Amino acid sequence: MRGLVVGGAYAAGRAAPAPGLSGELTRLGELAEQGLLTPEEFSAAKAKLLG
C-alpha cells in the first residue's frame, strides 16, 4: 500500500507530493511505476500538464 492516500494523507509514512507542477509530475510518475497508467497515458497526462 505504498503511497496509498488515506483520509487526504499519504499512508506508510510517505509525505504528500509538493503542490504544483512538480508535485503533479511526481504523482503521475508514481502512478506509472505502480502500473496504474500506461506509458501512453503517462505521456499524454505529462504533455497536458506541461502545456
PDB file of all heavy atoms in Angstrom:
ATOM      1  N   MET A   1       0.822  -1.199   0.000  1.00  0.00           N
ATOM      2  CA  MET A   1       0.000   0.000   0.000  1.00  0.00           C
ATOM      3  C   MET A   1       0.860   1.254   0.000  1.00  0.00           C
ATOM      4  O   MET A   1       0.452   2.275   0.499  1.00  0.00           O
ATOM      5  CB  MET A   1      -0.892   0.006   1.234  1.00  0.00           C
ATOM      6  CG  MET A   1      -2.000  -0.975   1.157  1.00  0.00           C
ATOM      7  SD  MET A   1      -3.150  -0.618   2.503  1.00  0.00           S
ATOM      8  CE  MET A   1      -4.207  -1.980   2.305  1.00  0.00           C
ATOM      9  N   ARG A   2       2.024   1.166  -0.520  1.00  0.00           N
ATOM     10  CA  ARG A   2       2.917   2.309  -0.554  1.00  0.00           C
ATOM     11  C   ARG A   2       2.274   3.466  -1.307  1.00  0.00           C
ATOM     12  O   ARG A   2       1.829   3.310  -2.426  1.00  0.00           O
ATOM     13  CB  ARG A   2       4.206   1.904  -1.244  1.00  0.00           C
ATOM     14  CG  ARG A   2       5.280   2.953  -1.098  1.00  0.00           C
ATOM     15  CD  ARG A   2       6.491   2.547  -1.859  1.00  0.00           C
ATOM     16  NE  ARG A   2       6.341   3.151  -3.174  1.00  0.00           N
ATOM     17  CZ  ARG A   2       6.974   2.775  -4.240  1.00  0.00           C
ATOM     18  NH1 ARG A   2       7.769   1.779  -4.194  1.00  0.00           N
ATOM     19  NH2 ARG A   2       6.792   3.377  -5.387  1.00  0.00           N
ATOM     20  N   GLY A   3       2.212   4.634  -0.688  1.00  0.00           N
ATOM     21  CA  GLY A   3       1.675   5.806  -1.345  1.00  0.00           C
ATOM     22  C   GLY A   3       0.168   5.878  -1.420  1.00  0.00           C
ATOM     23  O   GLY A   3      -0.366   6.754  -2.064  1.00  0.00           O
ATOM     24  N   LEU A   4      -0.511   4.970  -0.756  1.00  0.00           N
ATOM     25  CA  LEU A   4      -1.964   4.978  -0.777  1.00  0.00           C
ATOM     26  C   LEU A   4      -2.486   6.186  -0.014  1.00  0.00           C
ATOM     27  O   LEU A   4      -2.067   6.456   1.104  1.00  0.00           O
ATOM     28  CB  LEU A   4      -2.507   3.697  -0.134  1.00  0.00           C
ATOM     29  CG  LEU A   4      -4.020   3.581  -0.027  1.00  0.00           C
ATOM     30  CD1 LEU A   4      -4.631   3.502  -1.421  1.00  0.00           C
ATOM     31  CD2 LEU A   4      -4.385   2.364   0.770  1.00  0.00           C
ATOM     32  N   VAL A   5      -3.387   6.932  -0.590  1.00  0.00           N
ATOM     33  CA  VAL A   5      -3.952   8.096   0.067  1.00  0.00           C
ATOM     34  C   VAL A   5      -5.072   7.641   0.991  1.00  0.00           C
ATOM     35  O   VAL A   5      -5.995   6.972   0.556  1.00  0.00           O
ATOM     36  CB  VAL A   5      -4.485   9.124  -0.952  1.00  0.00           C
ATOM     37  CG1 VAL A   5      -5.132  10.285  -0.248  1.00  0.00           C
ATOM     38  CG2 VAL A   5      -3.367   9.609  -1.848  1.00  0.00           C
ATOM     39  N   VAL A   6      -4.955   7.999   2.238  1.00  0.00           N
ATOM     40  CA  VAL A   6      -5.952   7.637   3.240  1.00  0.00           C
ATOM     41  C   VAL A   6      -6.368   8.913   3.962  1.00  0.00           C
ATOM     42  O   VAL A   6      -5.561   9.540   4.624  1.00  0.00           O
ATOM     43  CB  VAL A   6      -5.382   6.623   4.260  1.00  0.00           C
ATOM     44  CG1 VAL A   6      -6.415   6.294   5.313  1.00  0.00           C
ATOM     45  CG2 VAL A   6      -4.914   5.375   3.558  1.00  0.00           C
ATOM     46  N   GLY A   7      -7.610   9.301   3.808  1.00  0.00           N
ATOM     47  CA  GLY A   7      -8.106  10.487   4.500  1.00  0.00           C
ATOM     48  C   GLY A   7      -7.352  11.753   4.156  1.00  0.00           C
ATOM     49  O   GLY A   7      -7.171  12.616   4.991  1.00  0.00           O
ATOM     50  N   GLY A   8      -6.879  11.854   2.924  1.00  0.00           N
ATOM     51  CA  GLY A   8      -6.189  13.056   2.492  1.00  0.00           C
ATOM     52  C   GLY A   8      -4.706  13.059   2.823  1.00  0.00           C
ATOM     53  O   GLY A   8      -4.001  13.983   2.476  1.00  0.00           O
ATOM     54  N   ALA A   9      -4.197  12.044   3.520  1.00  0.00           N
ATOM     55  CA  ALA A   9      -2.777  11.976   3.848  1.00  0.00           C
ATOM     56  C   ALA A   9      -2.197  10.689   3.279  1.00  0.00           C
ATOM     57  O   ALA A   9      -2.890   9.689   3.161  1.00  0.00           O
ATOM     58  CB  ALA A   9      -2.587  12.004   5.358  1.00  0.00           C
ATOM     59  N   TYR A  10      -0.943  10.714   2.946  1.00  0.00           N
ATOM     60  CA  TYR A  10      -0.295   9.529   2.403  1.00  0.00           C
ATOM     61  C   TYR A  10      -0.011   8.543   3.524  1.00  0.00           C
ATOM     62  O   TYR A  10       0.471   8.897   4.584  1.00  0.00           O
ATOM     63  CB  TYR A  10       1.003   9.912   1.692  1.00  0.00           C
ATOM     64  CG  TYR A  10       0.806  10.181   0.228  1.00  0.00           C
ATOM     65  CD1 TYR A  10       0.011  11.222  -0.211  1.00  0.00           C
ATOM     66  CD2 TYR A  10       1.399   9.381  -0.725  1.00  0.00           C
ATOM     67  CE1 TYR A  10      -0.188  11.463  -1.551  1.00  0.00           C
ATOM     68  CE2 TYR A  10       1.215   9.606  -2.073  1.00  0.00           C
ATOM     69  CZ  TYR A  10       0.423  10.650  -2.476  1.00  0.00           C
ATOM     70  OH  TYR A  10       0.234  10.878  -3.807  1.00  0.00           O
ATOM     71  N   ALA A  11      -0.314   7.287   3.250  1.00  0.00           N
ATOM     72  CA  ALA A  11      -0.076   6.219   4.220  1.00  0.00           C
ATOM     73  C   ALA A  11       1.372   5.761   4.132  1.00  0.00           C
ATOM     74  O   ALA A  11       2.112   6.174   3.253  1.00  0.00           O
ATOM     75  CB  ALA A  11      -1.020   5.061   3.942  1.00  0.00           C
ATOM     76  N   ALA A  12       1.743   4.877   5.016  1.00  0.00           N
ATOM     77  CA  ALA A  12       3.069   4.257   5.047  1.00  0.00           C
ATOM     78  C   ALA A  12       4.174   5.278   5.215  1.00  0.00           C
ATOM     79  O   ALA A  12       5.285   5.102   4.740  1.00  0.00           O
ATOM     80  CB  ALA A  12       3.292   3.411   3.798  1.00  0.00           C
ATOM     81  N   GLY A  13       3.888   6.384   5.879  1.00  0.00           N
ATOM     82  CA  GLY A  13       4.911   7.351   6.218  1.00  0.00           C
ATOM     83  C   GLY A  13       5.414   8.201   5.077  1.00  0.00           C
ATOM     84  O   GLY A  13       6.384   8.913   5.222  1.00  0.00           O
ATOM     85  N   ARG A  14       4.787   8.137   3.959  1.00  0.00           N
ATOM     86  CA  ARG A  14       5.230   8.943   2.819  1.00  0.00           C
ATOM     87  C   ARG A  14       4.610  10.319   2.885  1.00  0.00           C
ATOM     88  O   ARG A  14       3.449  10.476   3.189  1.00  0.00           O
ATOM     89  CB  ARG A  14       4.834   8.280   1.511  1.00  0.00           C
ATOM     90  CG  ARG A  14       5.562   6.946   1.377  1.00  0.00           C
ATOM     91  CD  ARG A  14       5.685   6.471   0.014  1.00  0.00           C
ATOM     92  NE  ARG A  14       6.120   7.497  -0.907  1.00  0.00           N
ATOM     93  CZ  ARG A  14       6.241   7.282  -2.187  1.00  0.00           C
ATOM     94  NH1 ARG A  14       5.951   6.121  -2.690  1.00  0.00           N
ATOM     95  NH2 ARG A  14       6.650   8.233  -2.987  1.00  0.00           N
ATOM     96  N   ALA A  15       5.407  11.310   2.581  1.00  0.00           N
ATOM     97  CA  ALA A  15       4.906  12.681   2.562  1.00  0.00           C
ATOM     98  C   ALA A  15       4.076  12.893   1.306  1.00  0.00           C
ATOM     99  O   ALA A  15       4.322  12.272   0.269  1.00  0.00           O
ATOM    100  CB  ALA A  15       6.078  13.664   2.573  1.00  0.00           C
ATOM    101  N   ALA A  16       3.097  13.745   1.395  1.00  0.00           N
ATOM    102  CA  ALA A  16       2.303  14.100   0.225  1.00  0.00           C
ATOM    103  C   ALA A  16       3.200  14.859  -0.749  1.00  0.00           C
ATOM    104  O   ALA A  16       4.109  15.573  -0.343  1.00  0.00           O
ATOM    105  CB  ALA A  16       1.120  14.976   0.637  1.00  0.00           C
ATOM    106  N   PRO A  17       2.980  14.685  -2.044  1.00  0.00           N
ATOM    107  CA  PRO A  17       3.810  15.398  -3.010  1.00  0.00           C
ATOM    108  C   PRO A  17       3.635  16.898  -2.884  1.00  0.00           C
ATOM    109  O   PRO A  17       2.594  17.382  -2.431  1.00  0.00           O
ATOM    110  CB  PRO A  17       3.315  14.913  -4.368  1.00  0.00           C
ATOM    111  CG  PRO A  17       2.099  14.127  -4.134  1.00  0.00           C
ATOM    112  CD  PRO A  17       1.984  13.851  -2.670  1.00  0.00           C
ATOM    113  N   ALA A  18       4.649  17.613  -3.283  1.00  0.00           N
ATOM    114  CA  ALA A  18       4.602  19.073  -3.242  1.00  0.00           C
ATOM    115  C   ALA A  18       3.493  19.562  -4.160  1.00  0.00           C
ATOM    116  O   ALA A  18       3.215  18.955  -5.184  1.00  0.00           O
ATOM    117  CB  ALA A  18       5.940  19.636  -3.698  1.00  0.00           C
ATOM    118  N   PRO A  19       2.844  20.651  -3.781  1.00  0.00           N
ATOM    119  CA  PRO A  19       1.794  21.199  -4.652  1.00  0.00           C
ATOM    120  C   PRO A  19       2.399  21.748  -5.943  1.00  0.00           C
ATOM    121  O   PRO A  19       3.591  22.011  -6.007  1.00  0.00           O
ATOM    122  CB  PRO A  19       1.184  22.313  -3.808  1.00  0.00           C
ATOM    123  CG  PRO A  19       2.241  22.689  -2.831  1.00  0.00           C
ATOM    124  CD  PRO A  19       3.044  21.443  -2.597  1.00  0.00           C
ATOM    125  N   GLY A  20       1.576  21.894  -6.911  1.00  0.00           N
ATOM    126  CA  GLY A  20       2.020  22.489  -8.154  1.00  0.00           C
ATOM    127  C   GLY A  20       2.483  21.478  -9.179  1.00  0.00           C
ATOM    128  O   GLY A  20       2.261  20.274  -9.059  1.00  0.00           O
ATOM    129  N   LEU A  21       3.161  21.989 -10.183  1.00  0.00           N
ATOM    130  CA  LEU A  21       3.571  21.184 -11.326  1.00  0.00           C
ATOM    131  C   LEU A  21       4.485  20.035 -10.933  1.00  0.00           C
ATOM    132  O   LEU A  21       4.272  18.892 -11.347  1.00  0.00           O
ATOM    133  CB  LEU A  21       4.258  22.077 -12.368  1.00  0.00           C
ATOM    134  CG  LEU A  21       4.742  21.391 -13.633  1.00  0.00           C
ATOM    135  CD1 LEU A  21       3.584  20.749 -14.371  1.00  0.00           C
ATOM    136  CD2 LEU A  21       5.457  22.382 -14.522  1.00  0.00           C
ATOM    137  N   SER A  22       5.482  20.296 -10.128  1.00  0.00           N
ATOM    138  CA  SER A  22       6.414  19.224  -9.760  1.00  0.00           C
ATOM    139  C   SER A  22       5.707  18.128  -8.974  1.00  0.00           C
ATOM    140  O   SER A  22       6.000  16.942  -9.144  1.00  0.00           O
ATOM    141  CB  SER A  22       7.606  19.767  -8.977  1.00  0.00           C
ATOM    142  OG  SER A  22       7.194  20.314  -7.750  1.00  0.00           O
ATOM    143  N   GLY A  23       4.773  18.493  -8.115  1.00  0.00           N
ATOM    144  CA  GLY A  23       4.017  17.503  -7.369  1.00  0.00           C
ATOM    145  C   GLY A  23       3.139  16.651  -8.255  1.00  0.00           C
ATOM    146  O   GLY A  23       3.033  15.439  -8.059  1.00  0.00           O
ATOM    147  N   GLU A  24       2.519  17.278  -9.231  1.00  0.00           N
ATOM    148  CA  GLU A  24       1.667  16.529 -10.165  1.00  0.00           C
ATOM    149  C   GLU A  24       2.502  15.582 -11.020  1.00  0.00           C
ATOM    150  O   GLU A  24       2.091  14.444 -11.269  1.00  0.00           O
ATOM    151  CB  GLU A  24       0.876  17.491 -11.063  1.00  0.00           C
ATOM    152  CG  GLU A  24      -0.254  18.183 -10.344  1.00  0.00           C
ATOM    153  CD  GLU A  24      -1.302  17.201  -9.834  1.00  0.00           C
ATOM    154  OE1 GLU A  24      -1.733  16.330 -10.610  1.00  0.00           O
ATOM    155  OE2 GLU A  24      -1.665  17.299  -8.666  1.00  0.00           O
ATOM    156  N   LEU A  25       3.675  16.035 -11.464  1.00  0.00           N
ATOM    157  CA  LEU A  25       4.545  15.164 -12.247  1.00  0.00           C
ATOM    158  C   LEU A  25       5.029  13.988 -11.408  1.00  0.00           C
ATOM    159  O   LEU A  25       5.094  12.852 -11.890  1.00  0.00           O
ATOM    160  CB  LEU A  25       5.737  15.950 -12.797  1.00  0.00           C
ATOM    161  CG  LEU A  25       5.402  16.951 -13.903  1.00  0.00           C
ATOM    162  CD1 LEU A  25       6.603  17.824 -14.212  1.00  0.00           C
ATOM    163  CD2 LEU A  25       4.905  16.248 -15.149  1.00  0.00           C
ATOM    164  N   THR A  26       5.337  14.245 -10.143  1.00  0.00           N
ATOM    165  CA  THR A  26       5.740  13.172  -9.234  1.00  0.00           C
ATOM    166  C   THR A  26       4.616  12.165  -9.068  1.00  0.00           C
ATOM    167  O   THR A  26       4.834  10.948  -9.128  1.00  0.00           O
ATOM    168  CB  THR A  26       6.146  13.749  -7.862  1.00  0.00           C
ATOM    169  OG1 THR A  26       7.253  14.631  -8.047  1.00  0.00           O
ATOM    170  CG2 THR A  26       6.508  12.658  -6.875  1.00  0.00           C
ATOM    171  N   ARG A  27       3.412  12.658  -8.876  1.00  0.00           N
ATOM    172  CA  ARG A  27       2.251  11.779  -8.699  1.00  0.00           C
ATOM    173  C   ARG A  27       2.026  10.933  -9.949  1.00  0.00           C
ATOM    174  O   ARG A  27       1.779   9.721  -9.860  1.00  0.00           O
ATOM    175  CB  ARG A  27       1.007  12.611  -8.389  1.00  0.00           C
ATOM    176  CG  ARG A  27      -0.233  11.772  -8.084  1.00  0.00           C
ATOM    177  CD  ARG A  27      -1.434  12.635  -7.803  1.00  0.00           C
ATOM    178  NE  ARG A  27      -1.860  13.408  -8.968  1.00  0.00           N
ATOM    179  CZ  ARG A  27      -2.644  12.937  -9.931  1.00  0.00           C
ATOM    180  NH1 ARG A  27      -3.111  11.714  -9.871  1.00  0.00           N
ATOM    181  NH2 ARG A  27      -2.976  13.681 -10.958  1.00  0.00           N
ATOM    182  N   LEU A  28       2.127  11.542 -11.122  1.00  0.00           N
ATOM    183  CA  LEU A  28       1.965  10.785 -12.368  1.00  0.00           C
ATOM    184  C   LEU A  28       3.036   9.714 -12.502  1.00  0.00           C
ATOM    185  O   LEU A  28       2.750   8.588 -12.917  1.00  0.00           O
ATOM    186  CB  LEU A  28       2.025  11.728 -13.578  1.00  0.00           C
ATOM    187  CG  LEU A  28       0.820  12.623 -13.815  1.00  0.00           C
ATOM    188  CD1 LEU A  28       1.115  13.600 -14.945  1.00  0.00           C
ATOM    189  CD2 LEU A  28      -0.415  11.806 -14.111  1.00  0.00           C
ATOM    190  N   GLY A  29       4.264  10.058 -12.148  1.00  0.00           N
ATOM    191  CA  GLY A  29       5.344   9.086 -12.208  1.00  0.00           C
ATOM    192  C   GLY A  29       5.101   7.909 -11.286  1.00  0.00           C
ATOM    193  O   GLY A  29       5.360   6.754 -11.652  1.00  0.00           O
ATOM    194  N   GLU A  30       4.601   8.179 -10.095  1.00  0.00           N
ATOM    195  CA  GLU A  30       4.297   7.110  -9.145  1.00  0.00           C
ATOM    196  C   GLU A  30       3.182   6.213  -9.669  1.00  0.00           C
ATOM    197  O   GLU A  30       3.253   4.988  -9.542  1.00  0.00           O
ATOM    198  CB  GLU A  30       3.920   7.691  -7.786  1.00  0.00           C
ATOM    199  CG  GLU A  30       5.102   8.307  -7.056  1.00  0.00           C
ATOM    200  CD  GLU A  30       4.716   9.016  -5.779  1.00  0.00           C
ATOM    201  OE1 GLU A  30       3.500   9.179  -5.501  1.00  0.00           O
ATOM    202  OE2 GLU A  30       5.631   9.417  -5.043  1.00  0.00           O
ATOM    203  N   LEU A  31       2.167   6.813 -10.265  1.00  0.00           N
ATOM    204  CA  LEU A  31       1.076   6.019 -10.829  1.00  0.00           C
ATOM    205  C   LEU A  31       1.586   5.126 -11.960  1.00  0.00           C
ATOM    206  O   LEU A  31       1.188   3.964 -12.078  1.00  0.00           O
ATOM    207  CB  LEU A  31      -0.050   6.927 -11.330  1.00  0.00           C
ATOM    208  CG  LEU A  31      -0.833   7.678 -10.255  1.00  0.00           C
ATOM    209  CD1 LEU A  31      -1.802   8.663 -10.902  1.00  0.00           C
ATOM    210  CD2 LEU A  31      -1.582   6.710  -9.351  1.00  0.00           C
ATOM    211  N   ALA A  32       2.481   5.672 -12.783  1.00  0.00           N
ATOM    212  CA  ALA A  32       3.047   4.888 -13.876  1.00  0.00           C
ATOM    213  C   ALA A  32       3.898   3.743 -13.326  1.00  0.00           C
ATOM    214  O   ALA A  32       3.823   2.616 -13.824  1.00  0.00           O
ATOM    215  CB  ALA A  32       3.874   5.791 -14.792  1.00  0.00           C
ATOM    216  N   GLU A  33       4.702   4.017 -12.291  1.00  0.00           N
ATOM    217  CA  GLU A  33       5.531   2.970 -11.684  1.00  0.00           C
ATOM    218  C   GLU A  33       4.681   1.844 -11.099  1.00  0.00           C
ATOM    219  O   GLU A  33       5.084   0.689 -11.110  1.00  0.00           O
ATOM    220  CB  GLU A  33       6.405   3.553 -10.575  1.00  0.00           C
ATOM    221  CG  GLU A  33       7.564   4.363 -11.068  1.00  0.00           C
ATOM    222  CD  GLU A  33       8.361   4.978  -9.942  1.00  0.00           C
ATOM    223  OE1 GLU A  33       8.079   4.696  -8.758  1.00  0.00           O
ATOM    224  OE2 GLU A  33       9.270   5.755 -10.248  1.00  0.00           O
ATOM    225  N   GLN A  34       3.520   2.195 -10.581  1.00  0.00           N
ATOM    226  CA  GLN A  34       2.630   1.211  -9.976  1.00  0.00           C
ATOM    227  C   GLN A  34       1.818   0.458 -11.028  1.00  0.00           C
ATOM    228  O   GLN A  34       1.055  -0.451 -10.702  1.00  0.00           O
ATOM    229  CB  GLN A  34       1.675   1.892  -8.990  1.00  0.00           C
ATOM    230  CG  GLN A  34       2.378   2.477  -7.790  1.00  0.00           C
ATOM    231  CD  GLN A  34       1.465   3.357  -6.965  1.00  0.00           C
ATOM    232  OE1 GLN A  34       0.250   3.375  -7.164  1.00  0.00           O
ATOM    233  NE2 GLN A  34       2.034   4.099  -6.035  1.00  0.00           N
ATOM    234  N   GLY A  35       1.963   0.840 -12.288  1.00  0.00           N
ATOM    235  CA  GLY A  35       1.235   0.177 -13.355  1.00  0.00           C
ATOM    236  C   GLY A  35      -0.195   0.657 -13.506  1.00  0.00           C
ATOM    237  O   GLY A  35      -0.992   0.016 -14.184  1.00  0.00           O
ATOM    238  N   LEU A  36      -0.510   1.786 -12.878  1.00  0.00           N
ATOM    239  CA  LEU A  36      -1.871   2.310 -12.954  1.00  0.00           C
ATOM    240  C   LEU A  36      -2.076   3.220 -14.163  1.00  0.00           C
ATOM    241  O   LEU A  36      -3.215   3.576 -14.473  1.00  0.00           O
ATOM    242  CB  LEU A  36      -2.215   3.054 -11.658  1.00  0.00           C
ATOM    243  CG  LEU A  36      -2.163   2.179 -10.401  1.00  0.00           C
ATOM    244  CD1 LEU A  36      -2.364   3.024  -9.154  1.00  0.00           C
ATOM    245  CD2 LEU A  36      -3.213   1.081 -10.475  1.00  0.00           C
ATOM    246  N   LEU A  37      -0.979   3.612 -14.802  1.00  0.00           N
ATOM    247  CA  LEU A  37      -1.039   4.376 -16.047  1.00  0.00           C
ATOM    248  C   LEU A  37      -0.176   3.662 -17.072  1.00  0.00           C
ATOM    249  O   LEU A  37       0.930   3.222 -16.756  1.00  0.00           O
ATOM    250  CB  LEU A  37      -0.471   5.793 -15.856  1.00  0.00           C
ATOM    251  CG  LEU A  37      -1.256   6.797 -15.049  1.00  0.00           C
ATOM    252  CD1 LEU A  37      -0.471   8.103 -14.960  1.00  0.00           C
ATOM    253  CD2 LEU A  37      -2.616   7.054 -15.650  1.00  0.00           C
ATOM    254  N   THR A  38      -0.673   3.564 -18.284  1.00  0.00           N
ATOM    255  CA  THR A  38       0.148   3.028 -19.365  1.00  0.00           C
ATOM    256  C   THR A  38       1.167   4.098 -19.761  1.00  0.00           C
ATOM    257  O   THR A  38       0.981   5.285 -19.447  1.00  0.00           O
ATOM    258  CB  THR A  38      -0.712   2.676 -20.596  1.00  0.00           C
ATOM    259  OG1 THR A  38      -1.273   3.883 -21.119  1.00  0.00           O
ATOM    260  CG2 THR A  38      -1.799   1.675 -20.254  1.00  0.00           C
ATOM    261  N   PRO A  39       2.220   3.718 -20.468  1.00  0.00           N
ATOM    262  CA  PRO A  39       3.165   4.733 -20.937  1.00  0.00           C
ATOM    263  C   PRO A  39       2.491   5.823 -21.781  1.00  0.00           C
ATOM    264  O   PRO A  39       2.849   7.003 -21.691  1.00  0.00           O
ATOM    265  CB  PRO A  39       4.169   3.924 -21.773  1.00  0.00           C
ATOM    266  CG  PRO A  39       4.135   2.562 -21.157  1.00  0.00           C
ATOM    267  CD  PRO A  39       2.692   2.363 -20.756  1.00  0.00           C
ATOM    268  N   GLU A  40       1.501   5.421 -22.561  1.00  0.00           N
ATOM    269  CA  GLU A  40       0.783   6.394 -23.389  1.00  0.00           C
ATOM    270  C   GLU A  40      -0.021   7.364 -22.525  1.00  0.00           C
ATOM    271  O   GLU A  40      -0.055   8.574 -22.786  1.00  0.00           O
ATOM    272  CB  GLU A  40      -0.141   5.690 -24.381  1.00  0.00           C
ATOM    273  CG  GLU A  40       0.584   4.882 -25.439  1.00  0.00           C
ATOM    274  CD  GLU A  40       1.050   3.512 -24.936  1.00  0.00           C
ATOM    275  OE1 GLU A  40       0.597   3.054 -23.864  1.00  0.00           O
ATOM    276  OE2 GLU A  40       1.893   2.908 -25.618  1.00  0.00           O
ATOM    277  N   GLU A  41      -0.694   6.826 -21.504  1.00  0.00           N
ATOM    278  CA  GLU A  41      -1.473   7.674 -20.594  1.00  0.00           C
ATOM    279  C   GLU A  41      -0.556   8.627 -19.832  1.00  0.00           C
ATOM    280  O   GLU A  41      -0.881   9.802 -19.658  1.00  0.00           O
ATOM    281  CB  GLU A  41      -2.263   6.824 -19.606  1.00  0.00           C
ATOM    282  CG  GLU A  41      -3.388   6.047 -20.234  1.00  0.00           C
ATOM    283  CD  GLU A  41      -4.007   5.022 -19.299  1.00  0.00           C
ATOM    284  OE1 GLU A  41      -3.300   4.455 -18.444  1.00  0.00           O
ATOM    285  OE2 GLU A  41      -5.233   4.791 -19.439  1.00  0.00           O
ATOM    286  N   PHE A  42       0.590   8.118 -19.390  1.00  0.00           N
ATOM    287  CA  PHE A  42       1.548   8.958 -18.685  1.00  0.00           C
ATOM    288  C   PHE A  42       2.024  10.091 -19.584  1.00  0.00           C
ATOM    289  O   PHE A  42       2.041  11.260 -19.177  1.00  0.00           O
ATOM    290  CB  PHE A  42       2.735   8.122 -18.195  1.00  0.00           C
ATOM    291  CG  PHE A  42       3.839   8.953 -17.606  1.00  0.00           C
ATOM    292  CD1 PHE A  42       3.715   9.476 -16.322  1.00  0.00           C
ATOM    293  CD2 PHE A  42       4.981   9.221 -18.323  1.00  0.00           C
ATOM    294  CE1 PHE A  42       4.731  10.247 -15.776  1.00  0.00           C
ATOM    295  CE2 PHE A  42       5.994   9.993 -17.776  1.00  0.00           C
ATOM    296  CZ  PHE A  42       5.868  10.508 -16.503  1.00  0.00           C
ATOM    297  N   SER A  43       2.401   9.764 -20.797  1.00  0.00           N
ATOM    298  CA  SER A  43       2.886  10.778 -21.740  1.00  0.00           C
ATOM    299  C   SER A  43       1.829  11.827 -22.035  1.00  0.00           C
ATOM    300  O   SER A  43       2.138  13.024 -22.088  1.00  0.00           O
ATOM    301  CB  SER A  43       3.353  10.130 -23.052  1.00  0.00           C
ATOM    302  OG  SER A  43       4.482   9.331 -22.806  1.00  0.00           O
ATOM    303  N   ALA A  44       0.590  11.383 -22.225  1.00  0.00           N
ATOM    304  CA  ALA A  44      -0.495  12.327 -22.519  1.00  0.00           C
ATOM    305  C   ALA A  44      -0.764  13.250 -21.323  1.00  0.00           C
ATOM    306  O   ALA A  44      -0.928  14.462 -21.500  1.00  0.00           O
ATOM    307  CB  ALA A  44      -1.768  11.574 -22.895  1.00  0.00           C
ATOM    308  N   ALA A  45      -0.773  12.679 -20.130  1.00  0.00           N
ATOM    309  CA  ALA A  45      -1.026  13.486 -18.938  1.00  0.00           C
ATOM    310  C   ALA A  45       0.114  14.469 -18.699  1.00  0.00           C
ATOM    311  O   ALA A  45      -0.113  15.623 -18.323  1.00  0.00           O
ATOM    312  CB  ALA A  45      -1.226  12.587 -17.729  1.00  0.00           C
ATOM    313  N   LYS A  46       1.340  14.020 -18.912  1.00  0.00           N
ATOM    314  CA  LYS A  46       2.512  14.888 -18.739  1.00  0.00           C
ATOM    315  C   LYS A  46       2.475  16.038 -19.738  1.00  0.00           C
ATOM    316  O   LYS A  46       2.700  17.190 -19.384  1.00  0.00           O
ATOM    317  CB  LYS A  46       3.784  14.074 -18.885  1.00  0.00           C
ATOM    318  CG  LYS A  46       5.034  14.882 -18.609  1.00  0.00           C
ATOM    319  CD  LYS A  46       6.280  14.019 -18.643  1.00  0.00           C
ATOM    320  CE  LYS A  46       6.666  13.721 -20.060  1.00  0.00           C
ATOM    321  NZ  LYS A  46       7.985  13.084 -20.183  1.00  0.00           N
ATOM    322  N   ALA A  47       2.147  15.716 -21.009  1.00  0.00           N
ATOM    323  CA  ALA A  47       2.060  16.750 -22.038  1.00  0.00           C
ATOM    324  C   ALA A  47       1.000  17.769 -21.695  1.00  0.00           C
ATOM    325  O   ALA A  47       1.186  18.977 -21.899  1.00  0.00           O
ATOM    326  CB  ALA A  47       1.784  16.118 -23.398  1.00  0.00           C
ATOM    327  N   LYS A  48      -0.124  17.311 -21.158  1.00  0.00           N
ATOM    328  CA  LYS A  48      -1.201  18.214 -20.780  1.00  0.00           C
ATOM    329  C   LYS A  48      -0.747  19.157 -19.655  1.00  0.00           C
ATOM    330  O   LYS A  48      -1.035  20.355 -19.686  1.00  0.00           O
ATOM    331  CB  LYS A  48      -2.427  17.401 -20.330  1.00  0.00           C
ATOM    332  CG  LYS A  48      -3.629  18.238 -20.036  1.00  0.00           C
ATOM    333  CD  LYS A  48      -4.822  17.366 -19.724  1.00  0.00           C
ATOM    334  CE  LYS A  48      -6.051  18.220 -19.411  1.00  0.00           C
ATOM    335  NZ  LYS A  48      -7.223  17.400 -19.114  1.00  0.00           N
ATOM    336  N   LEU A  49      -0.031  18.616 -18.675  1.00  0.00           N
ATOM    337  CA  LEU A  49       0.456  19.447 -17.572  1.00  0.00           C
ATOM    338  C   LEU A  49       1.474  20.480 -18.045  1.00  0.00           C
ATOM    339  O   LEU A  49       1.486  21.610 -17.574  1.00  0.00           O
ATOM    340  CB  LEU A  49       1.108  18.566 -16.499  1.00  0.00           C
ATOM    341  CG  LEU A  49       0.206  17.853 -15.544  1.00  0.00           C
ATOM    342  CD1 LEU A  49       1.012  16.935 -14.645  1.00  0.00           C
ATOM    343  CD2 LEU A  49      -0.593  18.840 -14.706  1.00  0.00           C
ATOM    344  N   LEU A  50       2.349  20.048 -18.955  1.00  0.00           N
ATOM    345  CA  LEU A  50       3.419  20.947 -19.418  1.00  0.00           C
ATOM    346  C   LEU A  50       2.951  21.942 -20.470  1.00  0.00           C
ATOM    347  O   LEU A  50       3.669  22.869 -20.800  1.00  0.00           O
ATOM    348  CB  LEU A  50       4.583  20.111 -19.961  1.00  0.00           C
ATOM    349  CG  LEU A  50       5.277  19.236 -18.909  1.00  0.00           C
ATOM    350  CD1 LEU A  50       6.337  18.370 -19.555  1.00  0.00           C
ATOM    351  CD2 LEU A  50       5.860  20.076 -17.792  1.00  0.00           C
ATOM    352  N   GLY A  51       1.726  21.733 -20.945  1.00  0.00           N
ATOM    353  CA  GLY A  51       1.143  22.676 -21.898  1.00  0.00           C
ATOM    354  C   GLY A  51       1.631  22.478 -23.266  1.00  0.00           C
ATOM    355  O   GLY A  51       1.955  23.086 -24.118  1.00  0.00           O
TER     356      GLY A  51
END
